[in-house]
């Protein structure tokens, strides 16, 4: 049975955290001494003690001596925006800086305290008990300050070996499930773009052994290889899965890039200004602005404000993303992999995977130079994702995109923000700008094309007609780069277990469709390939969505709690296209 401590008692002299990643959930904001005690118990190193000696009690020191369990996920449930604001304004509280950086968005937001400790804020949409009920029932290791209605749900979540700190009612039954002991996994990732690089770092932070293989000679040589890529969210007027994904992911992406700033990483969060290039686009922007967004996400600007933000004449209003900007995708991949190497990442470049084969305890990667075995395998191979037998039926399509390189001249040097209309244009970096991009379906060629170069220029001329700075756009040098993006039908990425399409088809044929089929699939999971995972379909917004999806996929593989809500995680399921039809009793095409 769990061990219970009362919060008004002396802090326990030991904290029996489980091996591997530990999830601690606070139902109420912790007082500074309790917060310091928890971090000290988790950090378990003399450097932390020396730095925080004045704030760490003797009981904390005792707990440090018996446990050194990392990593640590800390979840804070906040009942509303007012509670978040109050915490931000309380400068004496150690959580105040994180609350100040948090946005007023519903759902979870993730902040890293260090490589092994991260903090998730949740603004509850209904109440704390309802939010907690959405969590995996075997994922919470330590519950702190559970009271009232919240306690009823909390006691259903804790498992054998956990502790609950707080007031409890005598005789209250606990429905306990056993959480299996954590064992570091042997995980191989194929692909070294934004998806593979960020996932490698997330997995290593959780204590796994990670190997990365890539057919290219260096990171970020595929679709992630552009000189500059814009970071801004994909918003919709509806409160749908796209918005629920991209708002927190976009905000996290900024923090992710900034956390790697000690590497050689060109970036500038100078904002992104989006305007309509025609009547239809303008109407869509008005629909987006009809919804109230947190000021950190998106704000309305008029023509005068847009001109001031841009530094060049725009003469039309639109949406401004103040936390948006640009980063070098290739350098971002390099920085993430360099960070991961410091944590033990093993890298193999110039390795072409010709096939993968399931073994008795994992997967075999077949290459011309020899085979490699792994326990778990994640395919993050961009447009090559459908080249393998197990993944060829994934409902993803390649889209070629050519980005033009424009030299800085004339008034282009005055541009202060990323412009987005019918295409995008970035501020200068090392004497050039990026302008693009073309969007050609089912085309995997990466050769230079003059037609697409001209199309990129025409998009800028159409978006900002008659503006003098547009006349300074020079594409005569024929400098450009083409990459291939993978896009799903619903424009959501894919992250999760790889569908076993042959098994799905066999079950479908056995059960049939219609009401009987719908009833069957409502209660049966779609078959997947064991220990094989997909991370693909990032499309043209991978810089904004990839890092947080990597975190959540790493959570799913580690037994920690994905900060994206369950409905969004389901929407990222690579099996979703088939399940949508099967659960409705529709026939598979």
N, C-alpha and C positions, 0 to 999 in steps of 0.2 A: 504493500500500500504506500501511497505517497507520504512524505514527511511534511508536516505543517508547522509553520512558524507564524507568530503574531507580529504584526508590524510595530506594535507599541512596546514589544520586548526588545532586549538588546539584539543587535544584529547577530545572526548565527555565526559561530566561529568557523564553520565550514560550509562550503557551497558545493553540493554534490552534482556538479555539472556533468553531463554525459560526455563520453569521448566524441571527438569530431564536432561538427557544427552544432551549436546550441541556440535555441530560440527562447528568448525571454520576453514576455509580454506584460506591459504595464497597463492596468485598467485606469489608473489615475496617474497624474504627473508625479514623478518621484521627487522627494525633497533632496537637496544637494548631498547630504551625507549618505543617503541610500544610493544615489547615483554613483558617488565616488567609491562606495563600497563594492558595488557591482563591477565597475570597471577594474578596480584593483584585483578583485577575485578572478576576473577573466584574463587580465594582462599577465599577471604572475611573472613579473620581471623586476629586477632591482632598479633599472633605469626609471621605470614608472614610479616606484616608491620614492626615489630620490627627488624626482620632479614634483611629486604631489604629497610629500611627507606631512605638510600642514593640514591636509584635507582627509588623510586616510587614518582611520582609527586603528587601535590595537587589534580589534576583532578582524579588520580587513587584512592585517598582516598575517594573522593566523590562517585565514582562509587562503591567502596566497600560498602559504607553505604547503598546502595539500593539493592544490589544483592548478593546472596550467592549460586548461581546455580552451582551445580556439578552433575555429573562429566563432564569433558571437554575433547573433542577429538580435537586435533590440527593437521591439515594436511598441509604439506609443499610440493608444487610441485617444483621439481628441473628439469631444462631442460636437464641436461646432467651430466656426471661424473665430468667434469671440475668445474661445479658450486658446486658440493658436496665437491670436493677437496679444492676449495677456501674457503668454509665455515669452513672446518676442520682446515685449516691453519690460520684462523683469530682467534687467541686465545682470543681476546677481546670480541668476540661475545658470548652471553650466549648459543647459539646452537652449538658452536664448539665441545664440548665433545661428543655430540650425532652424529655429522657428522663424527668425528674421529672413532666412534664405528660402523658406518654404513658400509655396504659392497657395492661394485659396481655391484649390481644386479638390473635388470629392475623390475619395479613394486614397491610394497610397503614394508616397513620395520617398525615394531612397537617398540617404546621405552616407558616405563612408567616413568613419572616424579614423581608420587606418586600413592596412591591407587585410586585417583579420576581424574587423569589427564594423558593422554597419547598422544604421538607425533608419527605421521606417516610420514615418508619420502617417496616420490614417485619420482623415476627416470623415467621420461617420455620417452616412446619408440618412439613416433612420435613428438607431441608437446603438450603443456599444455592444449589447447582447446580440443584436441582429448582425452586426459586422463580424463579431467573433464566430458566430455560427457558420459563416462562409469559409472559415479556415479548415484546412485538413485536420481531421480529428486526432491525428497522431503526430502533429507537428509542433505543438507547444510543449516546451520542456519545463519552463518556470513561469508561473502566474503570480503576479504581484499586485496586491490590493484588490482582490476580488470581493465584491459585496453585492447584496441585493439580487435583482434579476440577472445581473451579469454572472453572478456566482453559479446560478442554475446551469447556464451554458458552459461556464468554465470547467465545472467538475465533470462534464461529459468529454472534455478534450484532454485533460491531463492523463498521463499513462504511468505505468509502474516505473519507479525510478525517478519520477519528477518531484518537484516540490511546489507548494503553493504558499506564498507569503501573504498573509492578510487575515481578516476576521472570518471565521467559518462557523456554521451552525452545527451543533452536535447532532450526530446521527444522520447527516445528509449523505445519501448514497452517491457513490462515484462509479460511473460506467467507465471502466478502465480498459484500454487496449494497449497492447505491448508494442513499443517501438523497437524494432530490431537494432542491435548495436551498430554503430557507424563503422564502416570499413572503407578506407580510401580506395577509390576505383582506379583501374588502369584504363584510361580513356584516350583514344586516338581521334584527332580532328583532321579531316582532309579539307584543305583550303586555308589560305592566309590573307583573305580580304578582311573587311570590317567585321563580318560575321565570325570567321574563324579566329581572328586575332583577339577580339573582345571576349569571346567565349573561353579561349585558352586562359586568359587572365582571370576571369570569373571562377573557373573551375579550380585553378591553382590556389586562389585565395581561400577555397573551402577545403584544402588539404588533399586534393586528388593528385595522382600521378598522370601527367598529360604529355602526349606526344603529338606533334603537329607535322603533317606532311603536305607538300604542295608541289604541283607540277611545274610551277614557275621557279625562276632562280632567286626571287626575292619576294618579300611581302607586298601586297597591294598592287599587283601587276595586271589584274583583270579590271572589272568594273570599278574597283576601288582605287584605280591608279591615276585619276585626274589630278591636275595641279591644285585646283581649288574646287571645293564642293560646298553648296549652301546647306545650312542647318536651319530649318524652320518646320513647323508642324503641318501636317495635312489635316485641316479642319473641315467639318461638315456642319450644316445648319442643324442636323439632328444629333441627339445625344446617343450616337451609335458606337459600335466597336472601334471604328476608325478614330473617332475623337477620343474615346476612352483609352486607346493605345497611345496616340501621338502626343497628347498634351503632357502626360507625365514623362513619356519617353524623350520628348524634345527638351524638357527641362533637365532631365538626367543627363542627356547627351552633352549639354554645356558643361556640367560639372565633371563629366568623364574626360572631356578634352582638357579642361583646366587642370585636372589632376595629373595629367601627363606633360604639363608645360615645362617641366625640368629637362625634358628631352628636346632634341632639335625638331620642333614642331611648329610650323607656320600656321597661325590662326588669328582671327580677329572677330570678336563678338560685337560687331559694329551695327547690328540690327539688320532686318530684312524688310523692305518696303514692297508690298504687293499692290498692283493697280490693275484695273481691267483694260484689256487691249481692244475689246469690242463690246457691243451692247450686251451680249449674252454673258460675257465674263464680268461686266460691271454689275449685272443683275445678281450674279452669284455672290459677288463680294458684298452686295447689300444684304443678301440673305444671311451671310456669315455675320455681318455686323449687326443684324437684328437680334443676335444672341449676346448676352452679357458674358464676356470673357474676363478672367483675372487679368489685371494690368500687366503682369509679367508675361502673359501669353500673347495677347493681341489687343491693340487699341485702334480706334478710328482716328485718322488724320485727314485734315482738309488739304487743299492744294498748296496753300502757303506753308503749312507745317511740313508737307511732303518735300517741298523745295528746300526748306531749311535742313531737314534730315539728310536729304540726298546730297546736297552740295552742288547739284546741277539742276537745271530747270526740268521739272516733271509736269507741273501745271495741272495736276489732277490728284484727287484724294484717293484714299484706299485704306488698306490694313497695314499697320506697322507692328512687326514682331521685335520688341526691344531687346530680347535676349537671343535673337537669332544672329547669324553671321556666317562666316565661312571658315573652313579648315582644309588643310591638304590631306586628302584621304589616304594617299600612299604613305605619307609621313606619320599619319595617325596609326596605321597598321604597324609600321616599324616601331613606333613608340610603345604600343601595347605589347608587342612581342618582346621588345627589350625589357619591359617591366616584368613580363611573364618569365623570361629567361632567368631573371634574378630570383624568381621563386622556384626554379627547377625545370622550366619547360625544355623539352628535347625537340629540336627542329630538324627536319629533313626536307631540303629543297631539291628541285629537279627530279622529283619522284612522280612518275606517271602511274596512276592506278588503272590497270586495264580491266580488273574485275574484282569483286569481293565475294567471298564464300563463307557461309555460316559454318562454324565449327561446334564441337560439343560444349564449349564454354565461352564462345565469343565469335569473333570474325577474323578472317584472313584477308589481307590486302595483297593482291597479286600485282607484281610489278615486273618489268623486264629484267631488273637487277636482282630479283628474288622476292620471296614472300615475307610478310610481316604479320604477326598475330597480335590481337588486342582483345581485351575483355568487352569493352564498349566502344562503339564507333559513331561519330557524328560527321555527317556529310555536309560541308559548307562550301561547296565547289562552284557556286555561282551558276553560270549558264551551262556548266558541264554536269549539273546535278542529274539530268535525265539520261546520261550516257550509260548508266549501269542497269543491268537487268532488273534489279530490285526497285529501281526508282523511275524507270522510263515512263510509267503511266501517271506520274505526278502531274497535276493539272496546272502547269506553269508554262509560260511562253516567253521566249527570248525577244528582247527589243534592243536593237542597235541604237547607240547614241553617240553622235560626234560632237565634241566640244571644241569650239574655235578659240585660238589664242590670239589676243589682240594687243599690240604694243601700246604702252602708255604714251600719249601725245596730246597736245592741245588741251582741251578742257577735261579730258578723261581723268587726269590726275586730281581733279577736284572732287571726284565721287567719294562719298564717305560711307555708303551703306550698300548692301546687296540689293539689286533691283530685280523684281520678279513680275513679269507680265506674260507676254507670249514668248516664253523663254526667260532666261536669267542672265544677269551681267554682274560681275564681281568688282569690287575695288581692286586697285593694282597691288601686285605683289612681285617684287624683284623685276619691275619694269614691264609687266604684262598683266592682262585681265583674261578671265575665262568668260566665254559667251556661248550659250547653247540652250538646249541641246536638241539634236534631231531625235526622232522617235519612230523607228522603223521596225514593224513587227516581223518576226520569224526570219530575221537576218542576223547571222553570226559573223559576218565579215568585219574585220577591224581596219581595212584599208582606208586611206584618205579619199574623200569624195568632194570634189569641187561643188557639186550641186548642193550638198548639205551645208557646205561652208556658206554658200550664197543664201540658203534658206535661213541660217542662223542670223545673218545680217539683216535679212528682210524682216524677221520677227522683231528685231529691235527698232527698225524703221517704222513698222506697223504699230508697235507699242507706244513709241514716243515720237509721233509725226511732227516734222518741222523743227525739232530741237537742234540747236547748233552743235551740241556736243556729240550728237549721233553722227554728224559728218566726219568726226575724227576717228570713227571705227574703221580700221584698216585690216583687211583680211588678205591682202595681196601676197603676203609671205607664205601662204598656204600652210600655216602652222596649226595643227589640230591633233586631237587624240580621240579615238573611237573605243568604246567599251560596250559590253553586252550586259544588260540588266535582265533579271528574271522577274516576271510579274504574274501574279495570280489573277483569277477572274474577278475576285472581290477586292483586289488591291491590298489585301492583308498579307503579311509575310507568313511563312510556314516555320513552325518551331515545335518539335515534339517527336514522338515515336513514328517511325517510318511505316506507312500502310503496307500490309501484305495484300496486294490487290488480287492475287490469285485466290487466296483464302476468302476474301470478301465476296468474290464472284461465285465461288463454290457454295458458300452459305446462302447467298442470295438465290441461286438456282434451286437450292434445297427448300428454302422457306417460301420463295415467291414474293410478289409485291401485293399491294392492296392492304386492307385492314389487318390481315394476319401478319403480313410482313412488317408493317408499321409497329404492331404490338411486340414482335420479336426483337426488333432493333432498339426499341425504347428501353429494353431491359438487358440487352447484350452489347458489350463493347465490340467495336469493329476490330478485326484481327490486325495485329502489327507484327513486324519482324522484331523478335526479342533483341534488346541491347543495340538496336540500330536506330539512329535519330537523324532528323532532317533539320537544317537551319538554312533557309533559302527564301527566295521570293521577296527580297527587300526592296526591289523596284528602284525608283529614283529618289526615295527618301531614306535610304539605308543609314546614312549618317545620323539621322534623327531618331530612328527606331532601333537600330542594331544593338547599341550598347546595353539598353535596358532589357531588350528581349534576351540577350546573352545572359544577363543576370538572372532572369526568371527561368531560363532553361537550366542554368547551373543550379538554381534552387530546386527545380524538379528532380534533378539527378542527385541531389544531396540530402533531401529530406528537410530543407528549410522552406520558408514560406515565400512564394512569388509575390512581389509587391503589386503586380498587375492583378486585377480582380479575376475570380474564376471564370466569369463569362468571357472576358477578353482572352484568357488562356485557352478556353475552348475554341474561340474564334481563330486562334493561331494553329489549331490542331491540323496537321497535314492530312488527316482523314476526313476533314469537315465536308468536302465536296460530295463524297459518297454518302456520308451520314445524313446530310440534309435531305437527300432524296429517300434514303432507306427509312428514316424515321417518319416520313410522310406517306410511306407506302407507294412511292412512285417507282416506276420502272427505271432501271439503269440503262443509259443509252449504250 
